[in-house]
Amino acid sequence: MTRCRTTNLSLIALTTLSTLIASLPAQAGEATTSAGVTQIGSRPGTANATAAYTGEGRGRAQTTTRSGRVTLAEGLAFGVDRDGIDFSVSYAVAGRFAPALASTFNLSIGRDGSVASSGGLSVAGNAPVRSVNAGGFARSQPGGSISGATAGGRSDPHGTVLAKTWSESRRPLRTFRYR
């Protein structure tokens, strides 16, 4: 009976500790964007974009969308806080008789010297229905910088979509002093 009671108390203590840790405010800055367009034949297309910056420092986020002969979507977010600098931009464009194109670029530079970058590109063409999207994030945090990207699309019927993403991160260089 005592053994079971001790186990239950340990489980309650562990759950309470986990809840307290999870509820602490995040000490990180993050810039996130996405952009997408859809073009159906010679009709005006549709555009969507998102942009956000979350962090303890100063930042800015803005979106731009336009449809017509040329459909355009753009998201831009950046910010600076005590953990580093974060930047993210995504755009997408399509014309009535041109391929649809979407791209993203994300960069984070941490206060500790870590650098993370990512990007993506998507192209859809050769079909009446063309849709592309791209997005990503850049985050600086006490453990280092991270970044990621997505890209995709649709081209119907029997069209082609080419999409590619990349990501790279570098840890801070260690400095040594000789006496």
C-alpha positions in Angstrom: 0.0 0.0 0.0 2.8 2.5 0.8 4.6 1.6 -2.4 1.6 2.5 -4.5 1.0 5.7 -2.6 4.7 6.8 -3.2 4.4 6.0 -6.9 1.2 8.1 -7.2 2.8 11.0 -5.4 5.8 10.8 -7.7 3.6 10.7 -10.7 1.6 13.8 -9.5 4.8 15.7 -8.8 6.2 14.8 -12.2 3.0 15.9 -13.9 2.9 19.2 -12.0 6.5 19.9 -12.8 5.9 19.2 -16.5 2.9 21.5 -16.6 4.8 24.3 -14.9 7.7 24.0 -17.4 5.4 23.9 -20.4 3.6 27.0 -19.2 6.7 29.1 -19.0 6.9 31.8 -21.7 8.9 30.8 -24.7 12.3 32.6 -24.8 12.7 32.6 -28.6 11.9 34.8 -31.6 10.3 33.3 -34.7 9.5 34.8 -38.1 7.0 32.8 -40.3 5.7 33.4 -43.8 3.8 31.6 -46.5 2.5 32.6 -50.0 0.4 30.8 -52.6 -1.4 31.5 -55.8 -3.9 29.6 -58.0 -4.5 30.3 -61.7 -7.4 28.7 -63.6 -7.1 29.3 -67.3 -7.5 32.9 -68.4 -9.7 33.9 -65.3 -8.3 36.1 -62.6 -6.4 34.0 -60.1 -6.5 33.8 -56.3 -3.7 34.7 -53.9 -3.1 34.1 -50.2 -0.3 35.1 -47.9 0.5 34.9 -44.2 3.2 36.6 -42.1 3.9 36.6 -38.4 6.7 37.4 -35.9 6.5 36.2 -32.3 9.2 37.1 -29.8 10.1 39.3 -26.9 11.7 41.9 -29.1 10.7 44.2 -31.9 9.4 42.9 -35.2 7.3 43.5 -38.2 5.1 41.3 -40.4 3.2 42.3 -43.5 1.4 40.6 -46.4 0.5 41.8 -50.0 -2.0 40.0 -52.3 -3.2 41.0 -55.8 -5.2 39.2 -58.4 -5.9 40.1 -62.1 -3.8 39.5 -65.2 -0.9 38.8 -62.8 -1.7 37.2 -59.5 0.8 38.0 -56.7 1.1 37.0 -53.0 3.9 38.1 -50.7 4.6 37.6 -47.0 7.4 39.3 -45.1 8.4 39.0 -41.4 11.4 40.0 -39.4 12.4 40.7 -35.8 15.2 41.2 -33.3 15.2 40.0 -29.7 17.7 39.0 -27.1 18.3 35.6 -28.8 19.0 36.9 -32.3 17.7 38.2 -35.6 15.0 36.3 -37.6 13.9 37.0 -41.2 11.4 35.2 -43.5 10.0 36.1 -46.9 7.8 34.1 -49.2 6.2 35.1 -52.5 4.1 33.5 -55.3 3.2 34.8 -58.7 1.2 33.5 -61.7 0.1 34.9 -65.0 -2.8 33.9 -67.3 -0.5 32.3 -69.8 2.7 31.8 -67.7 3.9 29.2 -65.3 3.1 29.7 -61.6 6.1 30.3 -59.3 6.5 30.3 -55.5 9.6 30.8 -53.4 10.7 31.3 -49.8 13.8 32.3 -48.0 14.4 32.2 -44.2 17.4 33.2 -42.1 18.1 33.2 -38.4 21.3 34.5 -36.7 21.5 33.7 -33.1 23.2 35.7 -30.4 25.5 32.8 -29.8 26.8 33.0 -33.4 24.7 30.1 -34.8 23.3 30.6 -38.3 20.4 28.7 -39.9 18.9 29.3 -43.3 16.4 27.6 -45.6 14.6 28.1 -48.8 12.3 26.6 -51.3 11.1 26.9 -54.9 8.0 25.6 -56.7 7.1 25.9 -60.4 3.8 24.6 -61.9 3.1 24.8 -65.6 1.8 23.3 -68.8 -1.8 23.0 -67.6 -5.0 25.1 -67.3 -5.1 24.7 -63.5 -1.9 25.8 -61.8 -1.4 26.3 -58.1 1.8 26.8 -56.1 2.7 27.6 -52.5 5.8 28.1 -50.4 6.5 29.0 -46.8 9.0 28.7 -44.0 10.2 29.9 -40.6 13.4 31.1 -38.9 13.8 30.8 -35.2 16.5 32.0 -32.8 16.5 30.4 -29.3 19.0 29.8 -26.5 20.0 26.4 -27.9 20.9 27.8 -31.4 19.1 28.9 -34.5 16.8 26.7 -36.6 15.0 27.2 -39.9 12.8 25.2 -42.3 10.9 25.5 -45.6 8.1 23.9 -47.5 7.2 24.1 -51.2 4.5 22.4 -53.3 2.0 22.8 -56.0 -0.6 21.3 -58.4 -0.9 21.3 -62.2 -4.0 19.7 -63.6 -4.6 17.9 -65.9 -1.4 16.3 -66.9 0.9 19.2 -66.0 4.2 19.2 -64.2 5.2 20.6 -60.8 8.8 21.0 -59.8 9.5 21.7 -56.1 12.7 21.8 -54.1 13.6 22.8 -50.6 16.9 23.2 -48.7 18.0 23.9 -45.2 21.4 24.6 -43.7 22.6 25.3 -40.2 26.0 26.2 -38.7 27.0 26.1 -35.1 29.0 28.9 -33.7 32.7 28.8 -34.1 34.7 28.3 -30.9 37.3 30.9 -30.2 40.5 30.1 -28.4 42.9 32.5 -26.7 46.6 31.7 -26.5 48.7 33.3 -23.9 
